[in-house]
Amino acid sequence: MVSKKSIADELKNSQELIKALSLDIDQTNDGREIKKFNEVVGFCEQVIRIIETYPQNREIVFLDCSCGKSYLSFALNYIISKRFAKETYFYGVDTNRILVEACDRIRDSLGFKNMQFMCAKIIDVFPEKPIDMIIALHACDTATDETIAKGIKLGVKYLIVVPCCENQIRNRLKSGHPLVDLTDFGLLRYRFADILTEALRAQFLTGAGYYVKLLEMISPKFTPKNLMIVARRKKRSKKNNMDSYKKLDEMFNTNFVLKRYFHDHDFVPDNYSGMVNC
Ligand SMILES: C[S@@+](CC[C@H](N)C(=O)[O-])C[C@H]1O[C@@H](n2cnc3c(N)ncnc32)[C@H](O)[C@@H]1O
């Protein structure tokens, strides 16, 4: 049975993994690591729910975007290998070379041979194996949009992201839209920008042919950045269209970054069936 508690216990019991990740889960420092641990547990829970219903027996390939020190991928790799008789492969990508090298060292120390880390921008990676699932935990600001764009371009089956800071449209909401009476107030403008950003992402994914669910990965008492976008590719849809996305984008004049990764003709319904490797 999958539950946050069972995942947390399983991870805590793996002394080797916790030590290799240098995660101070006994909270002897400022508590940042226990916060990260809880985020990882919440994320793992959702991925495991998907794996439980995963139909095929072939290898499941993950791409962890903005992986940082790859706590999430290492934890998932460990848990899935313990719970399921399924082969997995994990790619991690991050622009920070020091972190990528740290991931290589952790992988070697744990003897996890099914992991590869790349120092690059998300949008620039073309992994050798076809990707089933893209995951991203707190990819900074527009790195979440790069992740979503990459997932759509690769035609991945699942895309699961927990966004980080949502800075890109805050300043555009000061004027020129129907809700200025709301966004006149700085605090409300910030909160509304966060909501609008996630709505734009969700509508873009829907328009690109994904079923989209928004949920809370963990309780907000652990982190306010707990909104998770879970997107599953529809089998084949002639109804792909960006009308809802465009309506929102135009209403608030957001010039949202996601669309810059695509051409208008990419989403003409009859042409679209997952833009593999474009
Ligand atoms: C807040 S950290 C999160 C790291 C990790 N996912 C975690 O939860 O611990 C964000 C990471 O995104 C990386 N990053 C930012 N922009 C990126 C991009 N365009 N492509 C790849 N990595 C990026 C940074 O180097 C940083 O390691």
The ligand as an SDF file (V2000), in Angstrom:
LIG
                    3D

 27 29  0  0  0  0  0  0  0  0999 V2000
   15.5960   24.8280   -6.5500 C   0  0  0  0  0  0  0  0  0  0  0  0
   16.7470   23.7640   -7.3190 S   0  0  0  0  0  0  0  0  0  0  0  0
   15.8690   22.2180   -7.2300 C   0  0  0  0  0  0  0  0  0  0  0  0
   16.7790   21.0360   -7.3810 C   0  0  0  0  0  0  0  0  0  0  0  0
   16.1350   19.6730   -7.1260 C   0  0  0  0  0  0  0  0  0  0  0  0
   15.1180   19.3590   -8.0920 N   0  0  0  0  0  0  0  0  0  0  0  0
   15.6090   19.5650   -5.7210 C   0  0  0  0  0  0  0  0  0  0  0  0
   14.3970   19.5680   -5.5190 O   0  0  0  0  0  0  0  0  0  0  0  0
   16.4300   19.4850   -4.7930 O   0  0  0  0  0  0  0  0  0  0  0  0
   16.6260   24.2110   -9.0130 C   0  0  0  0  0  0  0  0  0  0  0  0
   17.7060   23.6480   -9.9260 C   0  0  0  0  0  0  0  0  0  0  0  0
   17.3840   24.0130  -11.2700 O   0  0  0  0  0  0  0  0  0  0  0  0
   18.5930   24.1320  -11.9940 C   0  0  0  0  0  0  0  0  0  0  0  0
   18.2400   24.8580  -13.2560 N   0  0  0  0  0  0  0  0  0  0  0  0
   17.7710   26.1290  -13.3730 C   0  0  0  0  0  0  0  0  0  0  0  0
   17.4880   26.3970  -14.6650 N   0  0  0  0  0  0  0  0  0  0  0  0
   17.7690   25.2680  -15.3770 C   0  0  0  0  0  0  0  0  0  0  0  0
   17.6520   24.9180  -16.7670 C   0  0  0  0  0  0  0  0  0  0  0  0
   17.1960   25.7770  -17.6590 N   0  0  0  0  0  0  0  0  0  0  0  0
   18.0360   23.6740  -17.1540 N   0  0  0  0  0  0  0  0  0  0  0  0
   18.5100   22.7640  -16.2280 C   0  0  0  0  0  0  0  0  0  0  0  0
   18.6250   23.0520  -14.9000 N   0  0  0  0  0  0  0  0  0  0  0  0
   18.2550   24.2830  -14.4800 C   0  0  0  0  0  0  0  0  0  0  0  0
   19.5140   24.8220  -11.0160 C   0  0  0  0  0  0  0  0  0  0  0  0
   20.8690   24.6400  -11.3480 O   0  0  0  0  0  0  0  0  0  0  0  0
   19.1190   24.1520   -9.6880 C   0  0  0  0  0  0  0  0  0  0  0  0
   19.9500   23.0500   -9.4050 O   0  0  0  0  0  0  0  0  0  0  0  0
  1  2  1  0
  2  3  1  0
  2 10  1  0
  3  4  1  0
  4  5  1  0
  5  6  1  0
  5  7  1  0
  7  8  2  0
  7  9  1  0
 10 11  1  0
 11 12  1  0
 11 26  1  0
 12 13  1  0
 13 14  1  0
 13 24  1  0
 14 15  1  0
 14 23  1  0
 15 16  2  0
 16 17  1  0
 17 18  1  0
 17 23  2  0
 18 19  1  0
 18 20  2  0
 20 21  1  0
 21 22  2  0
 22 23  1  0
 24 25  1  0
 24 26  1  0
 26 27  1  0
M  CHG  2   2   1   9  -1
M  END
$$$$
